[in-house]
Amino acid sequence: MSAASAPGPRFQNDGRLGPEERAAALAALESTELDVLVVGGGIVGTGSALDAATRGLETGLVEARDWASGTSSRSSKLVHGGIRYLEQLDFHLVREALIERGLLLQEIAPHLVKPIRFVYPLHTPLIERFYVGAGMLLYDLFSYTGGRPPGVPHHVHLTRSDLLRAMPDLRPHAFVGGLVYSDGQVDDARYVAMLARTAAAAGAHVASRTAVVDFLRDGEKVVGARVVDKLTGREFEVRAKQVVNATGVWTDETQEMVGNKHGLRVRASKGVHLLVPRDRFRAKAGLLLRTEKSVLFVIPWGRHWLIGTTDTDWELDKAHPAATAADIDYLLEHVNRVLARPLTRDDVEGVYAGLRPLLAGESDDTSKLSREHVVARPVPGLVVIAGGKWTTYRVMAKDAIDEAVAGLEGLAPGSVDARGPIPPSTTENVPLLGAAGYHAAWNRRHRVARALGVPVERIEHLLNRFGLLTDEILALVEERPELLEPLPGAEEYLRAEVVHAASHEGALHLDDVLARRTRISIESWDRGLAAAPVAARLMGEVLGWDEERIRVEVETWNERVAAERASQEQPDDASADAVRLRAPEVGSATS
């Protein structure tokens, strides 16, 4: 589009992250001195970019891989207060997380965050019921302290017969009763992709597959970054008055670029989750179990149960943490202690491993390290945010940008601009794209389904993934009706969702679609092998891939699946890591 025909300034756009928008963002990053450059496209980095952009700051966001490709797409998919932290007397963290839970459920992302119920079974009468019940009462009370209703029901007590009606496939004499409490559930990767789009809609220049290789310095002060476009290999400089390092488990490596040896230190803790088909046991809610070290969740996840998690130290490859046979056996052993019909390895449909970025402490046990977050300024011009938990990302982002603003306002008079004082965070009142009007759209879902001639479940699936942006999917289908067909081997996902991921959501590789824009990699028995050729061809139409590029993308995915499966047969972390790394890095064959 020529300068003469380009649209004028807008307060908000649709946040589209297609190829043209990525090219425009890269050009803006190279040509504009930013107020704030955020490094890291996980939940905290994208949240920080939105926070900065909605304060009116000139904002950039770069991510070396894909949105949420690290920790932020490999969580337990829960938005929760962390009920286990009550026992550790970490009341501040629990209260903060519960307030954020209510905000996400009701205001910021009702299309993406949903209430979910859990049963906590009791082994002994009276004392255990009183102890656990008192904790859940406190949990409920904390959820009201943010000045709004919690958005989920209060806890309730269950007799033994109530428990067996709710969960008939538990061992019949294992428990004396239970309690039910509620939290929230989210598709973590989808949330981050929508958060990145919302930041772009607010004016941030965002680009994935754009890696920081060094920081720019003016004396001791960080004044930007040297980045490389991983699609082309081209390096360029991004100038910024403040840089925010939100790289999670990569915090230490990023800090080393400025030669800082005494900044924040992060330890990675590996958490492994399994997916088994929902029909393997009957239950009307999720399950929370105590283990020797922590807790174990059994979580309803569509047509699956999601079982997790482990909590072990990890010092190997951070991009591709590998689950071992021992990890899988540990989870099966613990859940089988309460099931009347035990699960086996043959029941496991999907497996994934993620890393928690924990603030390093004196404890050798990662389960005892803090889930609090810390903001630091190791050198002038550089803000580092580390620690924390997924649910409190918005508070972490606010604190990081508050520190960046303090650096901006500490510059020489007139060096920022003449706009006056920089306003405080507004993200408490900024819904994600797709949230506005979601409930009204949900009420119309039957009419839309009838008009399209599809089951209403198809429209519900789209509304709970895109909210009002479902209209973008329907526009694609209207133009190309064949896109209403599901992907082979992944009947829950439409072909239109693949096209949309590439044209609107910044998906640049097949891996981005099968592992994050959809969850085919963990929800399908074949882990996406059947869907891969079709999805690659659909992406190629948007991204201009030739036949060779399509072939490479599919082969790279197939090798990833084979390496993951083989790694999950290994007995220990070192051997699993070595096997997983046999698969080529995404993009390495096409760069």
C-alpha positions in Angstrom: 0.0 0.0 0.0 1.4 3.4 -1.0 1.9 6.2 1.6 -0.8 8.2 -0.2 -3.4 5.4 0.2 -2.3 4.2 3.7 -4.9 4.7 6.4 -4.4 7.5 8.9 -3.6 7.0 12.6 -6.0 4.7 14.5 -6.5 4.2 18.2 -6.8 0.5 17.6 -6.6 -1.9 14.7 -7.6 -5.5 14.4 -4.2 -6.7 15.7 -3.7 -9.0 12.7 -0.3 -10.7 12.7 0.0 -11.9 9.1 3.1 -11.7 6.9 2.4 -8.1 5.8 1.9 -7.0 9.4 5.1 -8.8 10.4 7.1 -7.0 7.7 5.6 -3.6 8.8 6.5 -4.4 12.4 10.1 -5.2 11.5 10.4 -2.0 9.5 9.1 0.0 12.4 11.4 -1.7 14.9 14.4 -0.8 12.8 13.4 2.8 12.0 11.8 4.0 15.3 13.4 4.8 18.6 11.1 2.9 21.0 10.2 3.9 24.5 10.2 0.3 25.6 11.5 -2.9 23.8 10.2 -6.1 25.4 12.3 -9.2 24.8 10.4 -12.5 25.2 7.0 -13.5 23.7 5.7 -15.6 26.6 2.8 -14.7 28.8 4.8 -12.0 30.8 6.5 -10.5 27.7 3.3 -10.2 25.7 1.5 -8.9 28.8 4.3 -6.3 29.2 4.0 -5.2 25.6 0.3 -4.7 26.1 0.8 -2.8 29.3 3.3 -0.4 27.8 1.3 0.2 24.6 -1.8 1.0 26.5 0.0 3.6 28.5 0.8 5.4 25.2 4.4 4.3 25.0 6.1 3.5 21.7 6.5 -0.3 22.2 8.2 -3.2 20.5 8.1 -6.9 21.2 10.5 -9.5 19.9 10.4 -13.3 20.4 13.1 -15.7 19.2 10.7 -18.5 18.4 6.9 -18.5 18.5 4.5 -16.9 20.9 4.3 -19.0 24.0 6.7 -21.6 22.6 8.4 -22.1 25.9 6.9 -22.3 29.4 3.8 -20.4 28.6 2.3 -23.1 26.4 3.3 -26.0 28.6 1.5 -25.2 31.9 -1.3 -27.1 33.7 -3.7 -24.9 31.8 -5.1 -23.5 35.1 -5.8 -20.0 36.2 -5.8 -20.5 39.9 -4.8 -19.1 43.2 -2.5 -22.0 44.1 -4.4 -23.6 47.0 -1.3 -25.5 48.0 0.5 -22.2 48.8 -1.9 -21.7 51.7 -0.2 -24.5 53.6 3.1 -22.6 53.0 1.5 -19.5 54.5 2.1 -17.6 51.2 -1.1 -15.6 51.7 -0.1 -12.6 49.6 0.6 -14.8 46.5 -2.7 -16.7 46.9 -4.8 -13.5 47.3 -3.1 -11.8 44.4 -3.6 -14.8 42.1 -7.3 -15.2 43.1 -8.0 -11.5 42.4 -6.4 -12.0 39.0 -8.4 -15.2 38.4 -11.7 -13.3 38.9 -10.5 -10.5 36.6 -9.5 -13.0 33.8 -12.7 -15.0 34.1 -15.1 -12.1 34.0 -13.5 -9.0 32.4 -10.3 -9.7 30.4 -10.9 -13.0 28.7 -14.3 -14.7 29.4 -14.0 -16.4 26.0 -10.7 -18.1 26.9 -10.8 -18.6 30.7 -13.6 -20.8 32.1 -14.6 -22.0 35.6 -13.6 -25.6 36.5 -14.5 -27.7 39.5 -12.1 -30.0 41.5 -12.8 -32.6 44.1 -10.4 -33.0 47.0 -11.0 -36.5 48.5 -10.6 -37.0 52.2 -8.8 -40.0 53.8 -9.8 -39.4 57.4 -12.9 -37.9 59.0 -13.2 -34.8 61.1 -9.7 -33.5 61.5 -8.7 -33.6 57.8 -12.2 -32.3 56.8 -11.8 -29.4 59.2 -8.2 -28.6 58.2 -8.8 -28.7 54.4 -12.2 -27.1 54.7 -10.7 -24.2 56.7 -8.2 -23.7 53.9 -10.9 -23.7 51.2 -12.9 -21.2 53.2 -9.9 -18.9 53.3 -9.4 -19.5 49.6 -13.0 -18.4 49.0 -12.7 -15.3 51.2 -9.5 -14.2 49.5 -11.2 -14.3 46.1 -13.6 -11.6 47.3 -10.9 -9.1 48.4 -10.4 -7.6 44.9 -13.7 -5.8 45.1 -15.6 -8.0 42.6 -17.3 -11.4 42.9 -15.0 -14.3 42.3 -16.7 -15.7 39.2 -16.8 -19.3 40.5 -18.9 -21.1 43.1 -17.9 -21.5 46.8 -16.5 -24.7 48.0 -18.9 -27.4 49.3 -18.5 -30.6 51.4 -19.3 -34.1 50.1 -20.2 -37.2 52.0 -18.7 -40.5 51.0 -21.9 -41.3 48.9 -21.7 -37.8 47.3 -18.1 -38.4 46.4 -18.9 -41.8 44.7 -21.8 -40.3 42.8 -19.5 -37.5 41.5 -16.6 -39.8 40.8 -17.9 -43.4 40.5 -14.6 -44.8 39.2 -12.6 -44.0 42.3 -11.7 -47.0 44.5 -14.9 -47.4 46.6 -13.3 -47.6 50.0 -10.3 -45.3 49.5 -12.0 -42.2 50.8 -14.4 -41.1 53.5 -15.7 -38.0 51.7 -14.4 -34.9 50.0 -14.7 -31.3 49.2 -15.4 -29.5 45.9 -13.8 -26.1 45.0 -13.5 -24.1 41.8 -10.7 -22.4 39.8 -10.2 -21.4 36.2 -9.0 -23.2 33.1 -7.3 -21.7 30.0 -5.7 -22.8 26.7 -2.4 -21.1 27.7 -0.9 -20.9 24.2 -4.1 -19.6 22.6 -4.3 -16.9 25.3 -0.7 -15.7 24.6 -1.4 -15.5 20.9 -4.5 -13.4 21.6 -2.5 -11.3 24.0 0.1 -10.6 21.3 -2.7 -9.6 18.9 -4.2 -7.3 21.5 -0.8 -5.6 22.0 -0.5 -5.2 18.3 -4.0 -3.7 18.2 -3.0 -1.2 20.8 0.0 -0.1 18.7 2.9 -2.3 19.7 5.3 -3.5 17.0 5.4 -7.2 17.5 7.4 -9.8 15.6 8.1 -13.5 16.4 11.0 -15.5 15.0 13.1 -12.4 15.8 16.0 -13.2 18.2 18.1 -10.8 20.3 21.7 -11.6 19.8 23.2 -8.7 21.7 22.3 -5.6 23.6 23.3 -2.1 22.3 25.2 -0.1 24.9 26.1 3.6 25.5 28.7 3.3 28.2 27.0 1.2 30.9 23.5 2.0 29.7 21.5 -0.4 27.5 20.0 1.5 24.6 18.5 -1.2 22.5 19.2 -4.6 21.0 20.7 -6.2 17.9 18.3 -8.7 16.6 18.2 -11.2 13.8 15.2 -12.1 11.6 15.3 -15.8 11.8 13.3 -16.2 8.6 15.9 -14.3 6.5 19.0 -14.2 8.6 19.1 -10.4 8.4 20.5 -8.6 11.4 19.5 -5.1 12.4 19.4 -2.7 15.4 16.4 -1.8 17.5 16.9 1.4 19.5 15.0 1.8 22.8 15.1 4.0 25.8 14.3 1.0 28.1 14.6 -2.7 27.5 12.5 -5.3 29.4 14.0 -8.8 29.7 11.0 -11.2 30.1 12.7 -14.3 28.9 11.6 -16.7 31.7 13.9 -19.7 32.0 16.4 -18.0 29.6 16.8 -15.0 32.0 20.3 -15.9 33.0 21.5 -16.2 29.4 20.0 -12.9 28.4 21.5 -11.1 31.4 24.9 -12.5 30.4 24.8 -10.4 27.2 25.4 -7.3 29.4 28.1 -9.1 31.4 26.1 -9.0 34.6 27.1 -11.7 37.0 25.1 -10.6 40.0 21.5 -10.1 38.7 18.5 -12.4 39.2 19.1 -16.1 38.9 16.5 -18.5 37.7 16.3 -22.3 38.1 14.2 -24.4 35.8 11.9 -27.0 37.2 10.5 -29.6 34.8 6.8 -30.3 34.9 5.4 -33.2 32.9 1.7 -33.8 32.0 -0.1 -36.7 30.4 -3.4 -36.7 28.4 -5.6 -39.8 28.5 -9.1 -40.1 26.8 -12.0 -38.9 28.9 -13.8 -42.3 28.7 -11.0 -44.1 30.7 -12.8 -43.2 33.9 -16.0 -41.4 34.9 -16.0 -38.2 36.9 -18.1 -35.0 37.0 -15.2 -32.8 38.1 -11.4 -32.7 38.2 -9.4 -34.2 41.0 -6.7 -32.8 43.4 -4.5 -35.3 45.1 -1.7 -34.9 47.6 1.7 -36.5 46.8 4.8 -36.9 48.8 6.2 -33.7 47.4 3.3 -31.5 46.3 -0.1 -32.1 44.6 -1.3 -33.9 41.5 -4.1 -32.6 39.3 -6.5 -34.6 37.2 -8.1 -32.0 35.0 -11.0 -32.2 32.5 -9.6 -31.0 29.1 -12.1 -31.4 26.3 -12.4 -35.1 25.4 -9.3 -35.8 27.6 -8.1 -35.9 31.2 -4.9 -33.9 31.7 -2.8 -35.4 34.5 0.1 -33.6 36.1 2.5 -32.6 37.2 6.1 -33.5 38.2 8.5 -31.0 39.8 12.1 -31.8 39.2 15.3 -29.8 38.5 16.2 -29.4 34.9 19.6 -28.3 33.6 19.6 -29.5 30.0 18.1 -28.1 26.8 15.6 -25.4 27.7 13.9 -25.2 24.3 12.8 -28.8 24.3 12.5 -30.3 27.8 11.9 -34.0 27.5 9.6 -36.3 29.4 11.1 -39.6 30.5 9.6 -43.0 31.0 10.2 -42.4 34.7 8.1 -39.2 34.6 5.2 -41.0 32.9 5.3 -43.9 35.3 5.4 -41.5 38.3 2.2 -39.8 37.2 0.4 -43.1 36.3 1.4 -44.6 39.6 0.0 -41.7 41.7 -3.3 -41.5 39.8 -3.7 -45.2 39.8 -3.6 -45.2 43.6 -7.2 -43.8 43.6 -8.7 -45.4 40.5 -10.7 -48.6 40.5 -9.4 -49.5 37.1 -5.7 -48.5 36.7 -4.4 -46.6 33.7 -1.6 -48.0 31.6 1.0 -46.6 29.2 -1.4 -47.7 26.4 -4.0 -45.2 27.6 -1.6 -42.2 27.3 -2.6 -40.2 24.2 -0.4 -37.2 24.7 2.6 -36.1 26.7 4.3 -32.7 27.2 7.0 -31.2 29.4 7.5 -27.6 30.4 9.8 -25.6 32.5 8.9 -23.3 35.4 11.1 -20.3 35.8 11.7 -20.3 39.6 13.8 -17.7 41.4 16.9 -19.5 42.6 17.2 -19.9 46.3 19.0 -21.9 48.9 16.7 -24.9 48.7 17.8 -27.8 46.6 14.2 -28.8 46.1 12.5 -26.9 43.3 9.1 -27.5 44.8 10.2 -25.2 47.7 11.4 -22.3 45.6 9.4 -19.2 45.5 6.6 -18.5 43.0 6.8 -14.8 43.8 8.2 -12.5 41.1 11.0 -10.0 41.3 11.7 -6.9 39.1 15.4 -5.7 39.0 17.5 -3.3 37.1 20.9 -4.9 36.8 22.3 -2.1 34.6 20.8 1.2 33.5 18.3 0.9 30.7 17.6 -2.8 31.3 14.7 -4.1 33.4 14.5 -7.8 34.3 11.3 -9.6 35.4 11.6 -13.1 36.7 9.8 -15.8 38.7 6.0 -15.6 39.3 3.2 -17.8 37.9 1.0 -17.8 34.8 -2.1 -16.5 36.6 -0.4 -13.3 37.8 1.2 -12.4 34.5 -0.7 -9.1 34.4 0.6 -7.9 37.7 4.2 -9.0 36.7 3.8 -7.0 33.5 2.6 -4.0 35.3 5.5 -4.1 37.8 8.0 -4.5 34.9 6.6 -1.5 33.0 6.4 0.6 36.1 10.1 0.1 36.5 10.7 0.9 32.9 8.6 4.1 33.2 10.7 5.1 36.3 13.7 4.8 34.0 12.0 6.9 31.3 11.0 9.6 33.7 14.5 9.7 35.1 15.9 10.8 31.8 17.0 14.3 31.1 14.1 16.8 30.8 12.5 16.7 27.3 14.3 13.5 26.4 11.1 11.4 26.4 8.7 13.9 24.7 6.3 16.6 25.6 3.4 14.3 26.5 3.6 14.9 30.2 3.6 12.3 33.0 3.3 8.7 31.7 0.0 7.2 33.0 -0.3 4.2 35.2 -1.2 0.7 34.0 -4.7 0.4 32.4 -4.7 -3.4 31.6 -7.1 -4.1 34.4 -9.7 -2.6 32.1 -8.4 -3.8 28.8 -10.2 -7.0 27.5 -8.4 -9.1 25.1 -9.5 -9.1 21.5 -12.6 -11.3 21.1 -13.9 -10.7 24.6 -16.2 -7.8 24.0 -19.7 -9.1 23.2 -18.7 -12.8 23.8 -21.7 -13.6 26.0 -24.2 -12.2 23.4 -22.5 -14.1 20.7 -22.7 -17.3 22.8 -26.5 -16.7 23.0 -26.7 -16.7 19.2 -24.6 -19.8 18.6 -27.6 -22.0 17.7 -28.8 -19.6 15.0 -25.3 -19.3 13.5 -24.9 -23.1 13.5 -28.3 -23.6 11.8 -27.3 -21.0 9.1 -24.1 -22.8 8.4 -25.6 -26.3 8.6 -23.1 -27.5 11.2 -23.5 -28.9 14.7 -23.7 -26.2 17.4 -20.6 -27.8 19.0 -18.6 -26.5 16.1 -19.6 -22.9 16.8 -19.1 -23.4 20.5 -15.6 -24.7 19.8 -14.8 -21.5 17.8 -16.4 -19.1 20.3 -14.3 -20.6 23.1 -11.1 -20.2 21.1 -11.7 -16.9 19.3 -14.6 -15.1 21.0 -16.0 -12.4 18.7 -13.0 -13.0 16.3 -14.9 -16.1 15.3 -16.3 -13.8 12.6 -12.8 -13.9 11.0 -13.1 -17.7 10.7 -16.6 -17.5 9.4 -15.4 -14.9 6.7 -12.8 -17.4 5.5 -15.5 -20.2 5.4 -17.9 -17.9 3.5 -15.2 -17.3 0.9 -14.0 -20.9 0.8 -16.6 -23.4 2.1 -14.2 -26.3 2.0 -12.4 -24.7 4.9 -15.3 -25.8 7.1 -14.0 -29.4 6.9 -12.0 -30.8 9.8 -8.3 -31.7 9.7 -7.6 -35.4 9.2 -6.9 -37.2 12.5 -8.0 -34.0 14.4 -11.7 -33.8 14.0 -12.1 -31.0 16.5 -10.1 -28.5 14.4 -11.3 -26.9 11.1 -9.1 -26.3 8.1 -10.1 -22.6 8.4 -8.3 -22.4 11.7 -5.0 -23.3 10.1 -5.4 -20.6 7.4 -6.4 -18.1 10.1 -3.4 -19.0 12.2 -1.1 -18.0 9.3 -3.0 -15.0 8.1 -4.0 -13.5 11.5 -2.1 -15.0 14.4 1.6 -15.0 13.3 2.1 -18.7 12.7 5.2 -19.1 10.6 5.9 -22.8 10.8 3.9 -25.9 10.9 5.0 -26.4 14.4 3.3 -23.2 15.4 0.0 -24.5 14.3 0.1 -28.1 15.4 1.6 -27.5 18.8 0.2 -24.1 19.8 -2.5 -22.5 17.7 -4.2 -25.9 18.0 -3.2 -28.6 20.5 -3.2 -31.4 17.9 0.3 -32.4 19.0 -1.0 -33.6 22.4 -4.7 -34.3 21.7 -4.4 -36.7 18.7 -3.2 -40.3 18.9 -0.9 -39.8 16.0 0.3 -36.4 17.4 -0.6 -34.7 14.2 1.1 -36.9 11.6 -2.1 -37.2 9.5 -3.0 -33.5 9.8 0.5 -32.3 9.0 0.5 -32.5 5.1 -2.9 -30.8 4.9 -2.1 -28.1 7.4 1.3 -27.4 5.7 -0.4 -26.9 2.3 -3.0 -24.6 3.8 -0.3 -22.5 5.6 1.7 -22.5 2.4 -1.1 -20.8 0.5 -0.9 -17.8 2.9 2.9 -17.7 3.4 3.9 -18.4 -0.2 5.6 -21.8 0.4 6.7 -23.8 -2.6 6.5 -27.6 -2.7 10.0 -28.1 -1.3 9.2 -25.9 1.7 6.0 -27.8 2.4 7.9 -31.0 2.2 10.5 -29.8 4.7 7.9 -28.5 7.1 6.1 -31.8 7.2 9.3 -33.9 7.5 10.5 -31.6 10.3 7.3 -32.2 12.2 7.4 -36.0 11.6 10.9 -36.0 13.0 9.8 -34.0 16.1 7.1 -36.5 16.8 9.4 -39.5 16.4 12.0 -37.9 18.7 9.5 -37.0 21.4 8.1 -40.5 21.4 11.5 -42.1 21.6 12.6 -39.7 24.4 9.6 -40.8 26.4 10.9 -44.3 26.4 14.2 -43.3 28.0 15.0 -43.9 31.7 16.5 -40.5 32.7 16.7 -36.9 31.7 20.2 -37.0 30.1 19.2 -39.8 27.7 15.8 -38.4 27.0 17.3 -35.0 26.2 19.9 -36.5 23.8 17.2 -38.4 21.9 14.8 -35.4 21.7 17.6 -33.2 20.3 18.0 -35.6 17.3 15.1 -33.8 15.7 16.1 -30.7 13.7 15.2 -27.3 15.2 12.2 -25.7 13.5 13.3 -23.4 10.8 16.8 -24.7 10.6 16.3 -26.4 7.3 14.5 -23.4 5.8 16.6 -20.4 7.0 
